[in-house]
Amino acid sequence: MMTTLFSTFARTVYIVLIAMTALACGEKSDQQKIVSDARLQSGDIAGEATNCAVVLRAQQGTSFTITVDADWCAFSDGAKSLSSTMEATDRVVYIYFSRNETDNVRSAGVEVSFSDGAKKSLSFTQGVYDKTVAFVRDWPELPVCQSGNGLIYVAHYGEVDAKSNVRNYTVCFDPDKRAALWVAYPLHSMYTSGSADRDNSRFDYDPSVSTSYQANLAIGSYSGRYDRGHQLPAADRKCSQQMMDQTFYATNMTPQQSNFNQKLWGNMEGRVRSQVCADTLYVVTGAWFDGERDSSIALQTNDRSGNRCPIPTDYFKILLRTKSGNTRRSVADIDDPSQLKAIGFWFKHRDTGSDTSITSEYCMSVADIERMTGNRFDFFPMLDEKVAAEVKAQCDPSAWGITR
């Protein structure tokens, strides 16, 4: 009886050991299934782009060498060849170059060799930089910026936690108006959460623009009952004091009637923040000077130095985000218009008294606002061509929490 029990136990242990060995061999087999490979994140590079990503996949510990054959390309140290070891199974290596200001499309070849013998030949082309575009960034919120129109385009960056050079906002500044025609910016909980305090900020000149073009708003407001109205609200940049301080630059200010600024416009800013989601919300705030002027608004005011400052006749906001708010995808990569939502808001600048109601009467499509501004601006140009027109034609107030 004891012998039988022992034999049964021994067979059980033997079977378990075989199973464990098979599992271990299976794990090793899975690791060996990682085939060394390389690909380009994109083979067609825009003329204004300044880098190209090579995506590597190989067994951890595998050595590799990447060589580029074009004289206009190099790695971060300026060399044409880079050798390293895979510290993980996936790695991205960047090739750097300048924007293509030649008159021709140019191409580069990339050779990748792995220590396990695998090789991959890749190539990419860079288009011609469009010299008519004054300011190019691959940011979904940024409208097209054309050169030669007398406008000044400036982007501001700041530090957030351990990250430096985080984008804050971009302005399209009109020196004749001493104000921005639009301010474009991303909105996410990263920006709206933090301990920055507006009481620690002060109104000041924008260091990127000549002070001769800007309104002097350092002490006091505009003359008359016109506030220093933010286009990008300070409350949208609680992430760091530096980021909030930049919202107090004169280039982010326009003269706003006090009731309008503090009541109706302030409520609108809060409604925009309520649309923050896991994906990024993209916002453009604008001031329009050429509409029909309400009788409660003067033609112009003055800054603290007595400089003439035209007063906007209208203001607008346009918004774009994913509909679900949690796709973890860039809006530029989405080719299904039903996955995106966009809307515009247009406000007549006037003394609105104590009114704070944001109703559907202020809503219109992004395309409508382009027409209202004489097609001077092209909003959200990064949208896929197949969906841009349909998305920019949307106007569903209820999708944005507006029920009347």
Secondary structure as the mmCIF struct_conf table of DSSP 4:
data_model
#
loop_
_struct_conf.conf_type_id
_struct_conf.id
_struct_conf.beg_label_comp_id
_struct_conf.beg_label_asym_id
_struct_conf.beg_label_seq_id
_struct_conf.end_label_comp_id
_struct_conf.end_label_asym_id
_struct_conf.end_label_seq_id
HELX_RH_AL_P HELX_RH_AL_P1 MET A 2 GLN A 32
TURN_TY1_P TURN_TY1_P1 LYS A 33 LYS A 33
STRN STRN1 ASP A 37 LEU A 40
BEND BEND1 GLN A 41 GLN A 41
BEND BEND2 GLY A 43 GLY A 43
STRN STRN2 ASP A 44 ILE A 45
TURN_TY1_P TURN_TY1_P2 GLY A 47 GLU A 48
STRN STRN3 ASN A 51 ARG A 57
TURN_TY1_P TURN_TY1_P3 GLN A 60 GLY A 61
STRN STRN4 SER A 63 VAL A 68
TURN_TY1_P TURN_TY1_P4 ASP A 71 TRP A 72
STRN STRN5 ALA A 74 ALA A 74
TURN_TY1_P TURN_TY1_P5 SER A 76 ASP A 77
BEND BEND3 GLY A 78 GLY A 78
BEND BEND4 LYS A 80 LYS A 80
STRN STRN6 SER A 81 THR A 85
BEND BEND5 GLU A 87 THR A 89
STRN STRN7 ASP A 90 TYR A 96
BEND BEND6 THR A 102 ASN A 104
STRN STRN8 ARG A 106 PHE A 114
TURN_TY1_P TURN_TY1_P6 SER A 115 ASP A 116
BEND BEND7 GLY A 117 GLY A 117
STRN STRN9 LYS A 119 GLN A 126
TURN_TY1_P TURN_TY1_P7 LYS A 131 THR A 132
STRN STRN10 VAL A 133 VAL A 133
BEND BEND8 ALA A 134 ALA A 134
TURN_TY1_P TURN_TY1_P8 PRO A 140 GLU A 141
HELX_LH_PP_P HELX_LH_PP_P1 LEU A 142 VAL A 144
STRN STRN11 GLN A 146 GLN A 146
BEND BEND9 SER A 147 GLY A 150
STRN STRN12 ILE A 152 VAL A 160
TURN_TY1_P TURN_TY1_P9 ASP A 161 ALA A 162
STRN STRN13 LYS A 163 ASP A 174
TURN_TY1_P TURN_TY1_P10 PRO A 175 ARG A 178
STRN STRN14 ALA A 179 LEU A 187
HELX_RH_AL_P HELX_RH_AL_P2 SER A 189 THR A 192
BEND BEND10 GLY A 194 GLY A 194
HELX_RH_3T_P HELX_RH_3T_P1 ARG A 198 ASN A 200
STRN STRN15 ASP A 204 ASP A 204
TURN_TY1_P TURN_TY1_P11 PRO A 207 SER A 208
BEND BEND11 VAL A 209 VAL A 209
TURN_TY1_P TURN_TY1_P12 THR A 211 TYR A 213
BEND BEND12 GLN A 214 GLN A 214
BEND BEND13 ALA A 218 GLY A 220
BEND BEND14 SER A 223 ARG A 225
STRN STRN16 TYR A 226 HIS A 230
BEND BEND15 GLN A 231 LEU A 232
HELX_RH_3T_P HELX_RH_3T_P2 ALA A 234 ASP A 236
TURN_TY1_P TURN_TY1_P13 LYS A 238 CYS A 239
HELX_RH_AL_P HELX_RH_AL_P3 GLN A 241 GLN A 246
TURN_TY1_P TURN_TY1_P14 THR A 247 PHE A 248
STRN STRN17 TYR A 249 TYR A 249
HELX_RH_3T_P HELX_RH_3T_P3 ALA A 250 ASN A 252
STRN STRN18 MET A 253 GLN A 257
HELX_RH_AL_P HELX_RH_AL_P4 SER A 258 ASN A 259
HELX_RH_PI_P HELX_RH_PI_P1 PHE A 260 TRP A 265
HELX_RH_AL_P HELX_RH_AL_P5 GLY A 266 ARG A 273
TURN_TY1_P TURN_TY1_P15 SER A 274 GLN A 275
BEND BEND16 ALA A 278 ASP A 279
HELX_LH_PP_P HELX_LH_PP_P2 THR A 280 THR A 280
STRN STRN19 LEU A 281 TRP A 288
BEND BEND17 ASP A 290 GLY A 291
HELX_LH_PP_P HELX_LH_PP_P3 GLU A 292 ASP A 294
TURN_TY1_P TURN_TY1_P16 SER A 295 SER A 296
BEND BEND18 ILE A 297 ILE A 297
BEND BEND19 LEU A 299 LEU A 299
STRN STRN20 GLN A 300 ASN A 302
TURN_TY1_P TURN_TY1_P17 ARG A 304 SER A 305
STRN STRN21 ARG A 308 PRO A 310
BEND BEND20 THR A 313 THR A 313
STRN STRN22 ASP A 314 THR A 322
BEND BEND21 LYS A 323 GLY A 325
BEND BEND22 ARG A 329 ARG A 329
HELX_RH_3T_P HELX_RH_3T_P4 VAL A 331 ASP A 333
HELX_RH_3T_P HELX_RH_3T_P5 PRO A 337 GLN A 339
STRN STRN23 LEU A 340 LYS A 348
BEND BEND23 ARG A 350 ARG A 350
TURN_TY1_P TURN_TY1_P18 GLY A 353 SER A 354
HELX_RH_3T_P HELX_RH_3T_P6 SER A 360 TYR A 362
STRN STRN24 CYS A 363 MET A 364
HELX_RH_AL_P HELX_RH_AL_P6 VAL A 366 MET A 372
TURN_TY1_P TURN_TY1_P19 THR A 373 ASN A 375
TURN_TY1_P TURN_TY1_P20 PRO A 381 MET A 382
BEND BEND24 LEU A 383 LEU A 383
HELX_RH_AL_P HELX_RH_AL_P7 GLU A 385 LYS A 392
TURN_TY1_P TURN_TY1_P21 ALA A 393 ALA A 393
HELX_RH_3T_P HELX_RH_3T_P7 PRO A 397 TRP A 400
TURN_TY1_P TURN_TY1_P22 GLY A 401 GLY A 401
#
